[in-house]
């Protein structure tokens, strides 16, 4: 589906990880403009970009920096990804030939939006730092391989970055190597971007969107109550995406996968597993992607994909519903279809700190969560495969949880030892798992607060400022630091690196090709505070983010890869 539109377009639309950003640079005489703003500093910067009505405007920001173009050509395509046992299929001349008894192990759907346009400048995100507020100032934190995150400058009231760092210390921060005139701060998306001239070249931008996708009425109003279902019919080798509104079923897109050329073929990853982790399928897997076709019910305009049948729309209410609520039981079995109707957050493909390896297995694309009275359920998708390490490699997956929504308790994952990527919160509790040498090793919990092993073993914890590592950079022992523990046979044990054994409170399942993952963690596993109150209880609001880090030996690199999702702020345990 294609469209020609008149619209202001920013070359990079997606907001990066959890209100964190990066930076901007300026001239020498602006050092005197470092101030504590009387108003909120970001509002001061927004006021630099007023429209004709006198209101802060993102469109004005885009025009100011040559990122606005008046005309673009866009199209959206439908794709289906189907996983089979490798023994059940043959691929010949780019087409699938399934065996007589072949059955799809899993089916997925996504859309790809492609936009081509011309503008004076092009922009790309800067990943080597972020902007955060502290004492009513806009601080720029730069990421360093040796120094982790350190303040490297500030954003002044003109919205420009200024830094006085020089010499060997400054050389440790890749963000300071970017020419100052190329970096600008976007106060509307809380983001630092690098701009450069387009030199008249057409720019192309692609964005993939996974279920649940957004559908609109023709007037631009979003339809919030659509339930999506994927139906795979082996008898005619077809797969169809349906939408349901109050029981009324309509076709969104379909594909005959034996008559359609394969767009992409990926061999699945099958790691070694122990108790606590399962994977869909029981043999080697191949995942095949095919381009599908939208039905006549779907059209495309400047808003996006539209349901153009009024009769279908009128059959159901279009009132917004809480998509995070658990509508059906989540079964931890590696069949991810029960997540297709739960909204989540998306993370940009290819975002990585420059001193890390661009490892697709640690490149998060999606993060979702939901809960019932007993468990918190978490879903992630990566560009590659969860748990793939290569020989003697290591791979960690974790969720950061700020249980009191106070950044002063726990530890800040961006500014502590051994942390690779920006997460703006105070991390009090974690649920984790680990792979070593392509083999699942264990699930475990983490607590970061006042005290250490004794407090965790007693099960009554005190929130407070703490650290990730038990020793500082000079080797001095710390009093308060992150403690990792497991539950086995209803007993709590402290766990350390390379200690095997999984926690009975945490269960993990991988998709057939390992690109997706689901996990459930028992709320009681996060233990109690000093008064005996559970740290995670119904009705409580928490801040949550997912993170992945791993060695890149599979790709022949000695460097590590890492990524973290945008933070979900204020998630309410239902």
C-alpha positions as CSV (number, residue, x, y, z in Angstrom):
1,X,0.0,0.0,0.0
2,X,1.5,3.3,-1.1
3,X,0.6,6.9,-0.4
4,X,1.8,10.4,-1.4
5,X,1.3,12.8,1.5
6,X,2.0,16.4,2.5
7,X,3.4,16.1,6.0
8,X,6.3,17.2,8.2
9,X,8.5,14.3,8.7
10,X,11.4,13.8,11.2
11,X,14.0,11.4,10.0
12,X,14.0,9.5,13.3
13,X,10.6,9.3,15.0
14,X,11.1,6.7,17.8
15,X,11.9,7.8,21.3
16,X,14.9,6.0,22.8
17,X,15.2,4.1,26.0
18,X,13.2,5.5,28.9
19,X,13.3,9.2,28.8
20,X,17.0,9.0,28.3
21,X,18.7,11.0,25.6
22,X,22.0,12.3,24.6
23,X,23.5,15.7,23.9
24,X,24.3,18.9,22.0
25,X,27.3,21.0,21.6
26,X,28.1,24.8,21.3
27,X,30.5,27.6,21.0
28,X,33.2,28.6,23.5
29,X,31.5,31.7,24.9
30,X,28.4,29.7,25.9
31,X,30.1,28.3,29.0
32,X,28.8,31.3,30.9
33,X,25.2,30.2,30.2
34,X,25.3,27.1,32.4
35,X,22.4,28.0,34.8
36,X,19.8,26.5,37.0
37,X,16.6,27.4,35.1
38,X,13.8,29.2,36.9
39,X,11.4,27.1,34.9
40,X,11.7,23.4,34.1
41,X,14.8,23.4,31.8
42,X,13.2,21.3,29.0
43,X,10.2,23.7,28.9
44,X,12.7,26.6,28.4
45,X,14.3,24.8,25.5
46,X,10.9,24.0,24.0
47,X,10.0,27.7,24.1
48,X,12.8,28.3,21.5
49,X,10.5,26.6,18.9
50,X,7.2,28.5,18.9
51,X,4.6,28.2,16.1
52,X,2.5,31.1,14.7
53,X,0.1,30.7,17.6
54,X,2.9,31.1,20.1
55,X,3.0,27.5,21.2
56,X,6.0,25.1,21.4
57,X,5.9,23.1,18.2
58,X,7.8,20.0,17.1
59,X,7.1,21.1,13.5
60,X,8.9,24.3,14.2
61,X,11.9,22.4,15.6
62,X,12.0,20.3,12.4
63,X,11.9,23.3,10.2
64,X,14.6,25.1,12.2
65,X,17.0,22.2,11.7
66,X,16.2,21.4,8.1
67,X,14.6,18.1,9.0
68,X,11.2,19.0,7.6
69,X,10.2,18.1,4.1
70,X,6.9,18.8,2.4
71,X,6.4,15.7,0.4
72,X,7.1,12.0,0.9
73,X,6.2,8.7,-0.6
74,X,5.2,6.0,1.8
75,X,4.0,2.4,1.7
76,X,3.2,-0.3,4.2
77,X,3.7,-4.0,3.5
78,X,2.3,-7.1,5.3
79,X,4.7,-10.0,6.2
80,X,4.2,-13.4,7.7
81,X,6.9,-15.4,9.4
82,X,6.3,-19.2,9.8
83,X,8.6,-21.6,11.6
84,X,8.8,-25.3,10.5
85,X,10.9,-28.3,11.5
86,X,13.8,-28.3,9.0
87,X,13.0,-32.0,8.3
88,X,9.5,-31.1,7.2
89,X,10.3,-28.7,4.4
90,X,12.4,-28.2,1.3
91,X,13.3,-24.9,-0.3
92,X,13.8,-24.9,-4.0
93,X,14.5,-21.8,-6.2
94,X,13.3,-19.5,-3.3
95,X,10.0,-21.3,-2.8
96,X,8.8,-23.5,0.1
97,X,7.9,-27.1,-0.6
98,X,6.4,-28.6,2.6
99,X,6.2,-32.3,3.2
100,X,2.8,-33.9,3.3
101,X,2.6,-33.9,7.0
102,X,4.4,-30.6,7.6
103,X,2.9,-28.4,10.3
104,X,3.8,-24.9,11.2
105,X,5.3,-24.7,14.7
106,X,4.6,-21.0,15.0
107,X,3.2,-18.1,13.0
108,X,4.0,-14.4,13.3
109,X,2.9,-11.2,11.5
110,X,4.4,-7.8,11.1
111,X,4.1,-4.7,8.9
112,X,7.0,-2.8,7.3
113,X,6.5,0.9,6.7
114,X,8.8,2.4,4.1
115,X,9.1,6.1,3.7
116,X,11.2,7.9,1.1
117,X,11.6,11.6,1.2
118,X,13.9,14.6,0.5
119,X,15.0,17.2,3.0
120,X,17.9,19.6,3.6
121,X,19.4,17.5,6.4
122,X,19.2,13.9,7.6
123,X,19.4,12.9,11.3
124,X,20.4,9.8,13.3
125,X,20.3,9.1,17.0
126,X,23.3,9.4,19.2
127,X,23.6,6.4,21.4
128,X,26.8,7.2,23.3
129,X,25.1,9.2,26.1
130,X,21.9,10.6,27.4
131,X,20.4,13.8,28.9
132,X,18.8,13.8,32.4
133,X,17.7,16.4,34.9
134,X,19.5,16.9,38.1
135,X,19.1,19.8,40.5
136,X,17.1,21.6,37.8
137,X,19.8,21.3,35.3
138,X,20.1,19.3,32.1
139,X,23.1,17.0,32.5
140,X,24.7,15.1,29.7
141,X,26.0,11.7,30.7
142,X,28.5,10.1,28.4
143,X,29.2,6.4,28.1
144,X,32.7,5.1,28.4
145,X,34.2,1.6,28.1
146,X,36.4,2.2,31.1
147,X,34.5,4.7,33.1
148,X,30.8,3.6,32.5
149,X,28.6,6.7,32.5
150,X,30.0,10.0,33.8
151,X,28.7,13.6,33.4
152,X,30.5,15.1,30.4
153,X,28.6,18.4,30.1
154,X,25.3,20.2,30.2
155,X,22.5,21.5,28.0
156,X,22.2,25.3,28.4
157,X,19.1,27.5,28.1
158,X,19.7,27.8,24.3
159,X,19.3,24.1,24.0
160,X,23.0,23.6,23.2
161,X,25.5,21.2,24.6
162,X,28.6,22.6,26.3
163,X,31.5,20.8,27.8
164,X,34.9,21.8,29.2
165,X,36.4,18.3,29.2
166,X,39.6,17.9,27.3
167,X,42.6,15.7,27.0
168,X,42.9,12.0,27.8
169,X,39.8,11.9,30.1
170,X,37.6,13.4,27.4
171,X,39.0,10.9,24.9
172,X,37.4,8.1,26.9
173,X,33.9,9.3,25.8
174,X,32.9,8.6,22.2
175,X,30.2,11.2,22.3
176,X,32.8,13.9,22.6
177,X,34.3,12.9,19.3
178,X,31.2,13.9,17.3
179,X,31.6,17.4,15.9
180,X,29.7,19.9,18.0
181,X,27.9,21.5,15.1
182,X,26.4,18.1,14.1
183,X,24.6,17.5,17.5
184,X,21.2,19.0,18.5
185,X,18.8,18.3,21.3
186,X,15.2,17.5,20.6
187,X,13.2,18.7,23.7
188,X,10.0,17.2,22.3
189,X,11.3,13.6,22.2
190,X,13.9,14.1,24.9
191,X,16.6,13.0,22.5
192,X,20.0,14.0,21.1
193,X,20.5,13.5,17.4
194,X,23.3,14.1,14.9
195,X,22.4,16.0,11.8
196,X,24.3,16.3,8.5
197,X,23.4,17.6,5.0
198,X,21.5,15.2,2.8
199,X,23.4,16.5,-0.3
200,X,20.2,16.1,-2.3
201,X,20.0,12.3,-1.8
202,X,16.6,10.6,-1.2
203,X,16.4,9.3,2.3
204,X,14.6,6.0,3.0
205,X,13.4,4.9,6.4
206,X,11.9,1.5,7.4
207,X,10.0,0.6,10.6
208,X,8.7,-2.8,11.5
209,X,5.6,-3.1,13.7
210,X,4.5,-6.3,15.4
211,X,1.2,-7.5,16.8
212,X,-0.9,-5.9,18.0
213,X,-0.6,-3.4,15.1
214,X,-2.5,-0.1,15.1
215,X,-5.6,0.3,12.9
216,X,-7.6,3.5,12.5
217,X,-10.9,4.7,11.2
218,X,-10.7,6.7,8.1
219,X,-11.1,9.9,10.2
220,X,-7.9,9.1,12.0
221,X,-9.4,7.8,15.2
222,X,-7.6,4.7,16.5
223,X,-9.5,1.5,17.0
224,X,-8.6,0.2,20.4
225,X,-10.7,-2.9,20.8
226,X,-9.5,-5.1,18.0
227,X,-8.5,-8.6,18.9
228,X,-6.1,-10.2,16.4
229,X,-6.0,-13.9,15.4
230,X,-3.6,-15.7,13.1
231,X,-5.0,-18.7,11.3
232,X,-2.8,-21.2,9.5
233,X,-4.5,-23.7,7.1
234,X,-2.3,-26.6,6.1
235,X,-4.8,-27.9,3.5
236,X,-4.4,-24.9,1.2
237,X,-1.0,-23.7,2.5
238,X,-2.3,-20.3,3.6
239,X,-2.0,-18.0,6.6
240,X,-4.4,-15.2,7.4
241,X,-4.5,-12.4,9.9
242,X,-8.0,-11.7,11.2
243,X,-9.4,-8.9,13.3
244,X,-12.3,-9.3,15.7
245,X,-14.6,-6.5,16.9
246,X,-17.1,-7.7,19.4
247,X,-17.1,-11.1,17.8
248,X,-17.3,-9.8,14.2
249,X,-14.5,-11.3,12.2
250,X,-12.8,-9.6,9.2
251,X,-9.7,-10.3,7.2
252,X,-6.8,-8.0,7.5
253,X,-4.1,-9.8,5.4
254,X,-3.3,-13.2,4.0
255,X,-0.6,-15.2,2.2
256,X,-0.3,-18.4,0.3
257,X,3.1,-19.5,1.4
258,X,3.8,-22.1,-1.3
259,X,3.0,-19.7,-4.1
260,X,5.0,-16.8,-2.6
261,X,8.7,-16.4,-2.9
262,X,10.6,-16.5,0.5
263,X,11.8,-13.1,1.5
264,X,14.0,-14.3,4.3
265,X,15.1,-17.7,5.7
266,X,16.7,-18.0,9.2
267,X,17.9,-21.2,10.9
268,X,16.6,-21.3,14.4
269,X,18.9,-21.5,17.5
270,X,18.4,-24.5,19.7
271,X,20.4,-24.1,23.0
272,X,21.1,-26.6,25.7
273,X,18.4,-26.5,28.3
274,X,17.8,-27.6,31.9
275,X,14.8,-27.4,34.2
276,X,13.3,-24.0,34.3
277,X,13.6,-23.3,30.5
278,X,11.7,-24.9,27.6
279,X,11.5,-24.2,23.9
280,X,8.8,-24.7,21.3
281,X,9.5,-27.5,18.8
282,X,11.7,-30.5,19.3
283,X,14.1,-30.4,16.3
284,X,16.1,-28.0,14.2
285,X,14.0,-25.1,13.0
286,X,13.8,-22.9,10.0
287,X,11.9,-19.6,10.1
288,X,10.6,-18.3,6.7
289,X,9.3,-14.9,6.0
290,X,6.8,-14.2,3.1
291,X,5.2,-11.0,1.9
292,X,1.4,-11.0,2.2
293,X,-1.4,-8.9,0.9
294,X,-3.8,-6.6,2.7
295,X,-7.5,-7.4,2.2
296,X,-10.1,-5.0,0.8
297,X,-11.1,-4.0,4.3
298,X,-7.7,-2.2,4.8
299,X,-6.6,1.0,3.2
300,X,-3.7,3.4,3.9
301,X,-3.5,7.1,4.4
302,X,-1.4,9.7,6.2
303,X,-2.4,8.3,9.6
304,X,-1.6,4.7,8.9
305,X,-3.5,1.5,8.2
306,X,-7.2,2.1,8.2
307,X,-10.3,-0.2,8.5
308,X,-12.5,1.2,5.7
309,X,-15.6,-0.8,6.3
310,X,-18.1,1.2,8.4
311,X,-20.3,-1.8,8.9
312,X,-17.6,-3.6,10.7
313,X,-16.7,-0.6,12.8
314,X,-20.3,0.0,13.8
315,X,-20.7,-3.6,15.1
316,X,-18.3,-2.9,18.0
317,X,-17.7,-0.1,20.5
318,X,-14.4,1.7,19.8
319,X,-13.9,2.8,23.4
320,X,-10.4,2.4,24.6
321,X,-9.6,-0.6,26.8
322,X,-6.6,-1.5,28.9
323,X,-4.6,-3.7,26.7
324,X,-2.2,-4.5,29.4
325,X,-4.8,-6.4,31.4
326,X,-4.6,-10.2,31.1
327,X,-7.4,-11.2,28.7
328,X,-6.4,-14.8,28.5
329,X,-4.1,-17.1,30.4
330,X,-0.4,-16.8,29.5
331,X,1.0,-20.2,29.2
332,X,4.8,-20.4,29.3
333,X,5.4,-22.9,26.5
334,X,7.2,-21.0,23.8
335,X,4.0,-20.5,21.7
336,X,3.9,-16.7,21.7
337,X,0.4,-16.3,20.2
338,X,-1.0,-15.4,23.6
339,X,1.0,-12.2,23.5
340,X,-0.3,-11.0,20.1
341,X,-3.0,-8.8,21.8
342,X,-0.9,-7.4,24.6
343,X,0.6,-4.0,23.9
344,X,4.2,-3.3,24.7
345,X,7.0,-0.9,23.9
346,X,9.3,-1.1,20.9
347,X,13.0,-0.5,20.8
348,X,15.0,0.7,17.8
349,X,16.8,-1.9,15.8
350,X,20.5,-1.3,15.7
351,X,20.9,0.9,18.7
352,X,24.2,0.2,20.5
353,X,26.9,2.0,22.3
354,X,29.9,2.5,19.9
355,X,32.4,0.6,22.1
356,X,30.1,-2.4,22.1
357,X,29.6,-5.0,19.3
358,X,26.4,-4.6,17.3
359,X,25.2,-8.1,18.4
360,X,21.7,-8.9,17.0
361,X,21.3,-11.4,19.9
362,X,21.3,-8.6,22.4
363,X,19.4,-6.1,20.2
364,X,16.0,-5.8,21.8
365,X,13.1,-5.0,19.6
366,X,10.0,-5.4,21.8
367,X,9.2,-5.6,25.5
368,X,5.8,-6.4,27.0
369,X,4.5,-7.2,30.5
370,X,1.3,-8.2,32.2
371,X,0.4,-9.9,35.5
372,X,-2.2,-11.8,37.5
373,X,-2.5,-12.1,41.2
374,X,0.5,-14.5,41.5
375,X,2.9,-13.8,38.6
376,X,4.5,-11.1,36.6
377,X,4.7,-12.1,32.9
378,X,7.4,-10.7,30.6
379,X,7.9,-10.9,26.9
380,X,10.9,-9.8,24.8
381,X,11.9,-10.0,21.1
382,X,15.5,-9.6,19.8
383,X,16.8,-9.2,16.3
384,X,18.7,-12.4,16.6
385,X,18.3,-15.2,19.1
386,X,18.1,-15.2,22.9
387,X,20.9,-17.1,24.7
388,X,23.3,-17.5,21.8
389,X,26.8,-17.1,23.1
390,X,29.2,-19.0,20.9
391,X,31.8,-21.2,22.5
392,X,32.5,-20.3,26.1
393,X,30.5,-17.1,25.8
394,X,28.0,-15.7,28.3
395,X,24.5,-14.2,28.0
396,X,22.4,-12.4,30.6
397,X,18.7,-11.4,30.4
398,X,17.1,-9.4,33.2
399,X,14.3,-7.1,34.1
400,X,15.0,-4.0,36.2
401,X,12.2,-3.1,38.7
402,X,12.0,0.2,40.6
403,X,9.5,-1.0,43.3
404,X,9.1,2.4,45.0
405,X,9.5,4.5,41.9
406,X,12.3,6.4,43.7
407,X,15.6,6.8,41.7
408,X,17.5,7.4,44.9
409,X,17.0,3.8,46.1
410,X,18.6,0.7,44.5
411,X,21.3,1.6,42.0
412,X,21.1,3.5,38.7
413,X,21.8,1.0,35.9
414,X,23.4,3.7,33.7
415,X,25.9,5.0,36.3
416,X,27.2,2.0,38.1
417,X,29.9,-0.6,37.5
418,X,29.6,-3.0,34.7
419,X,26.5,-1.4,33.2
420,X,26.4,-0.8,29.4
421,X,23.3,1.0,28.4
422,X,21.0,3.7,29.7
423,X,18.1,2.9,32.0
424,X,16.7,5.9,33.9
425,X,15.4,4.5,37.2
426,X,16.6,3.2,40.6
427,X,16.9,-0.6,40.2
428,X,15.7,-2.2,43.5
429,X,14.8,-5.7,42.3
430,X,15.6,-8.0,39.3
431,X,14.6,-11.3,37.8
432,X,17.4,-12.8,35.6
433,X,18.5,-15.8,33.7
434,X,21.9,-16.7,32.2
435,X,23.3,-18.8,29.4
436,X,26.9,-20.0,29.3
437,X,28.4,-21.6,26.1
438,X,25.0,-21.8,24.4
439,X,23.5,-23.6,27.4
440,X,20.8,-22.4,29.8
441,X,22.3,-22.3,33.3
442,X,19.9,-20.7,35.8
443,X,17.2,-18.2,36.7
444,X,17.7,-16.0,39.7
445,X,16.6,-12.9,41.6
446,X,18.5,-9.8,42.5
447,X,18.0,-7.3,45.3
448,X,19.8,-4.0,45.6
449,X,19.2,-2.1,48.8
450,X,20.5,-1.7,52.3
451,X,22.4,-4.7,53.6
452,X,23.8,-7.8,51.9
453,X,23.5,-11.6,52.0
454,X,22.0,-11.9,55.5
455,X,19.1,-9.6,54.8
456,X,18.3,-11.5,51.7
457,X,18.4,-14.9,53.4
458,X,16.2,-13.5,56.2
459,X,13.7,-12.4,53.4
460,X,13.1,-9.0,55.0
461,X,14.6,-6.2,53.0
462,X,15.2,-2.5,53.4
463,X,15.1,-0.2,50.3
464,X,17.8,2.4,50.1
465,X,20.8,3.6,48.0
466,X,23.1,0.8,47.0
467,X,25.5,-0.4,44.3
468,X,25.7,-3.1,41.7
469,X,29.1,-4.5,42.6
470,X,30.4,-5.6,46.0
471,X,33.7,-3.7,45.5
472,X,34.4,-0.3,44.1
473,X,36.8,0.4,41.3
474,X,39.7,0.4,43.7
475,X,38.8,-2.9,45.2
476,X,37.4,-1.6,48.4
477,X,34.6,-3.7,49.9
478,X,31.1,-2.1,49.9
479,X,28.5,-2.5,52.7
480,X,25.5,-2.4,50.4
481,X,25.4,-4.0,47.0
482,X,23.3,-6.2,44.7
483,X,22.7,-9.7,46.1
484,X,21.6,-12.6,43.7
485,X,19.6,-15.5,45.1
486,X,17.6,-18.5,44.0
487,X,14.7,-20.5,45.5
488,X,14.9,-24.3,45.4
489,X,12.7,-26.7,47.4
490,X,11.2,-23.6,49.2
491,X,14.6,-22.6,50.5
492,X,16.5,-19.5,49.6
493,X,20.2,-19.7,48.5
494,X,22.7,-17.0,47.5
495,X,24.1,-17.6,44.0
496,X,27.2,-16.4,42.3
497,X,28.8,-16.5,38.9
498,X,28.9,-19.9,37.3
499,X,26.7,-21.4,40.0
500,X,24.2,-23.8,38.4
501,X,20.6,-24.3,39.5
502,X,17.4,-22.5,38.7
503,X,15.0,-20.7,40.9
504,X,11.6,-22.4,41.1
505,X,9.9,-19.0,41.2
506,X,11.0,-18.1,37.6
507,X,10.1,-20.1,34.4
508,X,11.3,-19.3,30.9
509,X,10.3,-20.4,27.5
510,X,11.9,-19.6,24.1
511,X,10.1,-19.4,20.7
512,X,11.0,-22.1,18.2
513,X,13.8,-20.0,16.6
514,X,14.7,-18.3,20.0
515,X,14.0,-14.8,18.7
516,X,11.1,-14.4,21.2
517,X,10.9,-15.2,24.8
518,X,8.4,-15.3,27.6
519,X,9.0,-15.5,31.3
520,X,6.9,-15.6,34.5
521,X,8.2,-14.7,37.9
522,X,6.3,-15.2,41.1
523,X,5.6,-11.9,42.9
524,X,6.4,-13.4,46.2
525,X,9.9,-14.2,45.0
526,X,10.8,-10.5,45.4
527,X,10.4,-11.0,49.2
528,X,9.3,-8.6,51.9
529,X,10.4,-5.3,53.5
530,X,11.2,-4.9,57.2
531,X,7.6,-4.6,58.2
532,X,6.7,-7.9,56.5
533,X,5.0,-6.2,53.5
534,X,5.6,-7.8,50.1
535,X,7.8,-5.6,47.8
536,X,5.5,-6.5,44.9
537,X,1.7,-6.4,45.6
538,X,-1.5,-5.9,43.8
539,X,-2.4,-2.2,43.2
540,X,1.3,-1.1,43.4
541,X,2.8,1.0,40.6
542,X,6.3,0.1,39.5
543,X,8.8,1.2,36.8
544,X,10.1,-1.7,34.7
545,X,12.7,-2.2,31.9
546,X,14.3,-5.2,30.2
547,X,18.0,-5.6,29.5
548,X,20.2,-8.0,27.6
549,X,24.0,-8.3,27.5
550,X,26.2,-11.0,26.1
551,X,29.5,-11.8,24.6
552,X,29.8,-11.9,20.8
553,X,32.0,-14.9,20.3
554,X,29.4,-16.5,18.0
555,X,30.2,-13.5,15.6
556,X,33.9,-13.8,16.0
557,X,34.2,-10.7,18.2
558,X,35.8,-10.4,21.7
559,X,33.5,-7.4,22.4
560,X,30.2,-7.6,24.3
561,X,26.8,-6.5,23.1
562,X,24.1,-4.9,25.2
563,X,20.7,-3.2,24.9
564,X,17.9,-2.2,27.2
565,X,14.2,-1.5,26.5
566,X,12.4,1.8,27.0
567,X,11.2,1.9,30.7
568,X,7.6,1.3,31.3
569,X,6.8,3.9,33.9
570,X,4.0,3.5,36.4
571,X,2.9,0.0,35.5
572,X,0.2,-1.0,37.9
573,X,0.1,-4.6,39.3
574,X,-3.5,-5.6,38.8
